[in-house]
Amino acid sequence: MGAKLAPAHDGISIHDLAQRRGVREALQWFTREKQWINEQHLELCRVPAPTFLEHERAEWMAARLRGFGCQVGIDRGGNVIAFPWGDSGNPLVALTAHLDTVFAPKSKEEIAVGPDGRLCGPGVSDNGAGLAALLAVARAATACPQPGERRLELVLVANVGEEGEGNLNGMRHLLSSQSALAPRLAAFLVLDGAATDHITSQALGSRRYEITFTGPGGHSWSDFGMANPVHALSRAVALLSDIVLEAAPRSSLNCGVIEGGASVNSIPQMARAKVDIRSESNQKMDELVRALNRAVERAQQIENERATLAKVTARVKEIGSRPAGTLAADAAILPYLRAVDAHLGIRSYLDCSSTDANIPLSMGIPAVAIGAGGQGGGAHTPQEWFHPEGRDLGLKRIFLTLCLLLCDAGLAGSRAISGSSRANSS
């Protein structure tokens, strides 16, 4: 007998749920249509989608989803929005996967399938795996009978702006006052990457800054004495690297980019660095941001005190901010996932990471991020790879979890109240 569900499901077991006609046929579809899913995966990854330039892949995804019979649109943020069973106006459970990749293929041939069935090329796992799962769920949902009565509606979202300086802009828009769907979104199941061995239930926060030092520059000999932007920036980075971080809450500081100068015998006019601050705590991130500003101010002061001619100026500009957050202890989504994992024989652990789930978690909306099935590696490199072995297990996990969420009366009721309050306040 499978694990028992919450009272909202009248005590039905996962085993009994999986035997319902619509659910059973969808689960069988994921195994039967492995080759079709692999073909969709290959084709979508050959459509380039670097952050801020996802529109071509968005149009491709929208056309595919529309062809399956979904009700499809692209919102003002660039997100693809699809309803596989139509939009009843009820509160929503969102299944999401981000469109963008860190690197884009230079040609279609750069995304290739090896003799062992392994898919190779930039973005094939992160987030080709998530997008392929989104397509598979959409096709199964429209090709098979509906899985019974629902209290919430399912919406599929292929969103923009997850990677790097995209700053989770797609998810921010989806949950902003500009989005008609925002008041109805009751829970999020975020698909990111491949592996099924983890459940991201805690959002790792991050703040990203660009530090720029500028000065008049000059000749390294005849203008010696002018303040040097590279020297000032180097001192600021050294001061940052000297900051001692406590074990808890876990935090990190990283200078990932440094640039500036034109030649070995010139005093540069500009030097710039990009810094990434991460923490499990929003309060700790605020402390580290203050430390960053103090380091820049001190580096500017020291360099200008040493200079006998022109001085440098400094600017600190925020280029990204991702809030930290934690899934509420009483959120139903985690027990549902745990019950599904027990039924399918999946062993998983909880982790803390930075994903699209950061935004709903920071707003108190239940959300987790999970892998979409299969195996992957080399994320954020041109040598990224994905192998589809075990993908169907991940897809069954996704579908069963969605079925539980869609029947949750408590989740539907709480979001209906929340949405009404938001509408009344605006």
Secondary structure, DSSP 8 states (H G I E B T S, - for coil): ---B--GGGTT-BHHHHHHSHHHHHHHHHHHHTHHHHHHHHHHHHTS--BTT--HHHHHHHHHHHHHTT-EEEE-TTS-EEEETT---SS-EEEEEEE--BSS--SSGGGSEE-TTS-EESTTTTTTHHHHHHHHHHHHHHHHS---S--SSEEEEEEES--SGGGTTHHHHHHTSTT-TTGGGEEEEEEE-SS-SSEEEEEE-EEEEEEEEEE---EETTTTTTS--HHHHHHHHHHHHHT----SSS-EEEEEEEEEE-S-TTEE-SEEEEEEEEEES-HHHHHHHHHHHHHHHHHHHHHHHHH-SS---EEEEEEEEEE--EE--TT-THHHHHHHHHHHHT---EEEEE-STTHHHHHTT--EEEE--SSEEE-TTSTT-EEE-TTHHHHHHHHHHHHHHHHT-HHHHHHHHHHHHHHHHH-
